[in-house]
Amino acid sequence: MADDATNRRAFPRQRKDNSVKYSLVDSEEYHDGRLIDMGEGGLCMETCSPLRTGSVIYVQLLNLHPEKKGLAAHRSFQGRVRWTRDLGCTDKTRFGIGVQYTRPVSRP
């Protein structure tokens, strides 16, 4: 069992492997990313470019519920970037991005 120093998350996370689209809140330019895990308080995703800590972003989780039809398969929310880490991939640049929800995840 992890001690408090190693596990600082307030909520447990579930591993996921879904596509995401994200943008800065003041931008209409969307970028592709990959969802790594998510929980009640936030998520971790991989992107091709870093995001500044503190940035407020809009995230669309695509096909999160593939058993549902249309928009019910997706979720979207607003969040704040808590950290960005270079994952050190040699074949292409990848960044891990930690996002804390600032508004509840939309539910169809």
C-alpha positions as CSV (number, residue, x, y, z in Angstrom):
1,M,0.0,0.0,0.0
2,A,1.3,3.4,-1.0
3,D,2.0,5.9,1.8
4,D,0.6,9.5,1.7
5,A,3.9,10.9,0.4
6,T,3.8,8.7,-2.7
7,N,0.1,9.0,-3.5
8,R,-1.0,12.6,-3.3
9,R,-4.2,12.1,-5.3
10,A,-7.5,12.9,-3.6
11,F,-9.4,10.4,-5.8
12,P,-8.5,7.0,-7.4
13,R,-7.7,6.9,-11.1
14,Q,-8.9,4.5,-13.8
15,R,-6.5,3.6,-16.7
16,K,-8.0,4.6,-20.0
17,D,-6.8,4.7,-23.6
18,N,-9.1,7.2,-25.5
19,S,-8.6,10.0,-27.9
20,V,-9.0,13.6,-26.6
21,K,-9.3,17.0,-28.2
22,Y,-8.2,20.0,-26.2
23,S,-7.8,23.7,-26.6
24,L,-6.9,26.7,-24.4
25,V,-10.2,28.2,-23.2
26,D,-9.7,31.5,-25.2
27,S,-8.7,29.6,-28.4
28,E,-10.7,27.9,-31.1
29,E,-7.7,25.8,-32.2
30,Y,-8.0,22.2,-31.0
31,H,-5.2,19.7,-30.7
32,D,-5.2,15.9,-30.5
33,G,-4.1,14.0,-27.4
34,R,-4.4,10.6,-25.7
35,L,-6.1,10.0,-22.4
36,I,-4.0,7.9,-20.0
37,D,-6.1,7.8,-16.8
38,M,-8.9,9.7,-15.2
39,G,-10.7,10.0,-11.8
40,E,-13.3,12.2,-10.1
41,G,-10.8,15.1,-9.6
42,G,-8.9,15.1,-12.9
43,L,-7.0,13.2,-15.6
44,C,-3.7,12.6,-17.2
45,M,-3.2,12.8,-20.9
46,E,-0.3,12.7,-23.4
47,T,0.2,15.5,-26.0
48,C,2.7,16.4,-28.7
49,S,3.4,19.9,-27.1
50,P,3.7,21.1,-23.6
51,L,1.0,23.2,-21.8
52,R,1.9,25.9,-19.3
53,T,1.0,25.0,-15.7
54,G,-2.0,27.0,-14.6
55,S,-3.5,27.2,-18.1
56,V,-7.2,26.7,-18.3
57,I,-8.2,24.3,-21.0
58,Y,-11.3,22.7,-22.5
59,V,-11.1,18.9,-23.1
60,Q,-13.3,16.6,-25.1
61,L,-13.1,12.9,-24.2
62,L,-13.9,11.1,-27.4
63,N,-15.7,7.7,-27.4
64,L,-15.4,7.4,-23.6
65,H,-18.7,5.3,-23.7
66,P,-18.6,3.5,-27.1
67,E,-21.7,1.5,-26.2
68,K,-23.7,4.7,-26.4
69,K,-24.7,6.5,-29.6
70,G,-23.9,10.1,-30.7
71,L,-23.0,12.7,-28.2
72,A,-23.7,10.4,-25.3
73,A,-20.5,8.6,-26.1
74,H,-18.4,11.7,-25.4
75,R,-17.7,13.9,-22.3
76,S,-16.3,17.4,-22.1
77,F,-15.1,19.7,-19.3
78,Q,-13.0,22.6,-18.3
79,G,-9.8,22.1,-16.3
80,R,-6.6,23.6,-15.1
81,V,-3.1,22.2,-16.0
82,R,-1.4,21.2,-12.8
83,W,1.8,19.9,-14.3
84,T,3.5,19.1,-17.6
85,R,6.3,16.5,-17.9
86,D,8.6,15.7,-20.9
87,L,8.2,11.9,-21.3
88,G,11.6,11.6,-23.0
89,C,10.3,9.7,-26.0
90,T,13.1,9.4,-28.6
91,D,11.0,8.8,-31.7
92,K,8.7,11.8,-31.2
93,T,8.2,14.4,-28.5
94,R,5.5,13.5,-26.0
95,F,4.4,15.3,-22.9
96,G,2.4,14.1,-19.9
97,I,-0.2,16.6,-18.8
98,G,-2.0,16.5,-15.4
99,V,-5.4,18.3,-15.4
100,Q,-7.6,19.1,-12.5
101,Y,-11.3,19.6,-13.2
102,T,-12.5,23.2,-12.6
103,R,-16.1,22.4,-13.8
104,P,-17.9,19.1,-13.5
105,V,-17.5,16.6,-16.4
106,S,-20.6,16.9,-18.6
107,R,-23.0,14.0,-18.4
108,P,-25.5,13.4,-21.2
